Amino acid sequence: MIKKTLCFSNPAYLSLRNGQLVIQIPDIEKNDSVTPEFKKMNERTLPIEDIGVVVLDNKRITITTGVMEALLENNAAVITCDSRSMPVGLLLPLYGNTLQNERFRDQLEASLPLRKQLWQQTIRQKIANQEVVLRRNTDAETRCMKVWVDDVRSGDADNLEARAAAYYWRNLFPQIPNFVRGREGEPPNNLLNYGYAILRAVLARALVSTGLLPTLGIHHHNRYNAYCLADDIMEPYRPYVDELIIKIMRKHADYSELTRELKAELLTIPVLDVTIEGKRSPLMIAASQTTASLYKCFSGELRKLSYPQMEL
């Protein structure tokens, strides 16, 4: 079942009742002139087990510890945002799989050659997906991207990821001369930052559900990054976010600010259609297939990661 992604951008009071998330509007609850019947009409409930990602994007949201406990028990990811509506925090359950200890050990004992091979597969698929995005949405020549896919060696020793990224970003938004990808850069960097944060939460949630440690990456190893493995395996998924943002930019003349409408479109990322193992699937489901295949590589059952492949 595809889990729901909820975003709260207005003041709200979130509580738990009979295993249901109860959503109430504080101003209405405190207004004595409002009838109890009207208050009840403005109350909404959702089954906790149907929720996959929750985005808290308002300073006046109150959430009870009962709700937090229920969300984490059901392996939901909770994202908190700052005053600019940019995601700054990610809360995940401490355990998400009954065989977690065993799986942690397999992950910790993965050899360096195995990690390098997994990174090679990751970068090959990332560049391949980037090439398709360029071909579908721009007039840029992409033969060099295809060559780089074939030339990626174990561990990406030649750093072809960076070479491909430089070419990709230079050509992805032809209407924006000299576009530079950066967290603090000009729009559409704001859309990219928000979209990647949602994607990261989806992949981190899938890792925890599989019983893997999101902190221990196969390539990323920043000592201050608690989600190195999520950052590793989300790489081939990034082009799906990029293409969604291209579509958003075509629809909206002004995307300098993250409006509610823009965020609503970016929150469709977990249900984007992707093709994995030759079958179409929502991105959130594909993420679980990727993390499951990653564990099987750590345990020696597989040698190849299952990543989504973009098609023309």
ChimeraX attribute file (.defattr): number of C-alpha atoms within 10 A of each C-alpha:
attribute: neighborCount
match mode: 1-to-1
recipient: residues
	/A:1	6
	/A:2	13
	/A:3	16
	/A:4	19
	/A:5	22
	/A:6	15
	/A:7	18
	/A:8	14
	/A:9	17
	/A:10	14
	/A:11	17
	/A:12	20
	/A:13	18
	/A:14	22
	/A:15	19
	/A:16	21
	/A:17	12
	/A:18	8
	/A:19	15
	/A:20	17
	/A:21	21
	/A:22	19
	/A:23	18
	/A:24	21
	/A:25	17
	/A:26	16
	/A:27	11
	/A:28	15
	/A:29	18
	/A:30	10
	/A:31	10
	/A:32	9
	/A:33	8
	/A:34	11
	/A:35	11
	/A:36	11
	/A:37	8
	/A:38	11
	/A:39	15
	/A:40	11
	/A:41	9
	/A:42	13
	/A:43	14
	/A:44	13
	/A:45	15
	/A:46	15
	/A:47	13
	/A:48	22
	/A:49	17
	/A:50	16
	/A:51	19
	/A:52	23
	/A:53	23
	/A:54	21
	/A:55	21
	/A:56	25
	/A:57	21
	/A:58	19
	/A:59	14
	/A:60	13
	/A:61	16
	/A:62	15
	/A:63	15
	/A:64	11
	/A:65	12
	/A:66	14
	/A:67	19
	/A:68	19
	/A:69	14
	/A:70	17
	/A:71	24
	/A:72	19
	/A:73	16
	/A:74	17
	/A:75	23
	/A:76	31
	/A:77	26
	/A:78	23
	/A:79	21
	/A:80	17
	/A:81	18
	/A:82	13
	/A:83	10
	/A:84	11
	/A:85	20
	/A:86	18
	/A:87	20
	/A:88	12
	/A:89	14
	/A:90	20
	/A:91	17
	/A:92	20
	/A:93	18
	/A:94	12
	/A:95	18
	/A:96	21
	/A:97	15
	/A:98	11
	/A:99	12
	/A:100	17
	/A:101	14
	/A:102	12
	/A:103	20
	/A:104	16
	/A:105	14
	/A:106	18
	/A:107	23
	/A:108	13
	/A:109	11
	/A:110	15
	/A:111	12
	/A:112	12
	/A:113	11
	/A:114	17
	/A:115	19
	/A:116	18
	/A:117	18
	/A:118	24
	/A:119	24
	/A:120	22
	/A:121	22
	/A:122	26
	/A:123	26
	/A:124	24
	/A:125	22
	/A:126	26
	/A:127	27
	/A:128	24
	/A:129	24
	/A:130	28
	/A:131	23
	/A:132	20
	/A:133	22
	/A:134	21
	/A:135	16
	/A:136	13
	/A:137	15
	/A:138	14
	/A:139	11
	/A:140	16
	/A:141	11
	/A:142	18
	/A:143	10
	/A:144	11
	/A:145	24
	/A:146	16
	/A:147	12
	/A:148	18
	/A:149	22
	/A:150	11
	/A:151	14
	/A:152	21
	/A:153	19
	/A:154	17
	/A:155	21
	/A:156	20
	/A:157	11
	/A:158	12
	/A:159	12
	/A:160	19
	/A:161	19
	/A:162	11
	/A:163	13
	/A:164	22
	/A:165	16
	/A:166	13
	/A:167	14
	/A:168	19
	/A:169	16
	/A:170	17
	/A:171	20
	/A:172	21
	/A:173	17
	/A:174	14
	/A:175	8
	/A:176	12
	/A:177	9
	/A:178	11
	/A:179	18
	/A:180	16
	/A:181	17
	/A:182	13
	/A:183	12
	/A:184	10
	/A:185	12
	/A:186	12
	/A:187	20
	/A:188	24
	/A:189	19
	/A:190	20
	/A:191	25
	/A:192	20
	/A:193	19
	/A:194	22
	/A:195	25
	/A:196	21
	/A:197	17
	/A:198	26
	/A:199	27
	/A:200	23
	/A:201	27
	/A:202	25
	/A:203	29
	/A:204	30
	/A:205	28
	/A:206	27
	/A:207	26
	/A:208	24
	/A:209	23
	/A:210	24
	/A:211	23
	/A:212	29
	/A:213	25
	/A:214	21
	/A:215	19
	/A:216	21
	/A:217	22
	/A:218	23
	/A:219	19
	/A:220	16
	/A:221	16
	/A:222	12
	/A:223	9
	/A:224	8
	/A:225	14
	/A:226	16
	/A:227	22
	/A:228	21
	/A:229	23
	/A:230	27
	/A:231	23
	/A:232	22
	/A:233	28
	/A:234	22
	/A:235	19
	/A:236	22
	/A:237	26
	/A:238	18
	/A:239	21
	/A:240	21
	/A:241	20
	/A:242	19
	/A:243	18
	/A:244	18
	/A:245	20
	/A:246	16
	/A:247	12
	/A:248	17
	/A:249	16
	/A:250	9
	/A:251	10
	/A:252	10
	/A:253	8
	/A:254	12
	/A:255	16
	/A:256	12
	/A:257	14
	/A:258	19
	/A:259	11
	/A:260	12
	/A:261	10
	/A:262	16
	/A:263	17
	/A:264	14
	/A:265	14
	/A:266	22
	/A:267	21
	/A:268	16
	/A:269	21
	/A:270	24
	/A:271	17
	/A:272	16
	/A:273	16
	/A:274	21
	/A:275	16
	/A:276	20
	/A:277	12
	/A:278	9
	/A:279	10
	/A:280	13
	/A:281	17
	/A:282	16
	/A:283	25
	/A:284	23
	/A:285	19
	/A:286	27
	/A:287	27
	/A:288	21
	/A:289	19
	/A:290	22
	/A:291	26
	/A:292	19
	/A:293	20
	/A:294	25
	/A:295	21
	/A:296	18
	/A:297	20
	/A:298	22
	/A:299	17
	/A:300	12
	/A:301	11
	/A:302	13
	/A:303	15
	/A:304	14
	/A:305	22
	/A:306	21
	/A:307	26
	/A:308	26
	/A:309	18
	/A:310	20
	/A:311	11
	/A:312	6
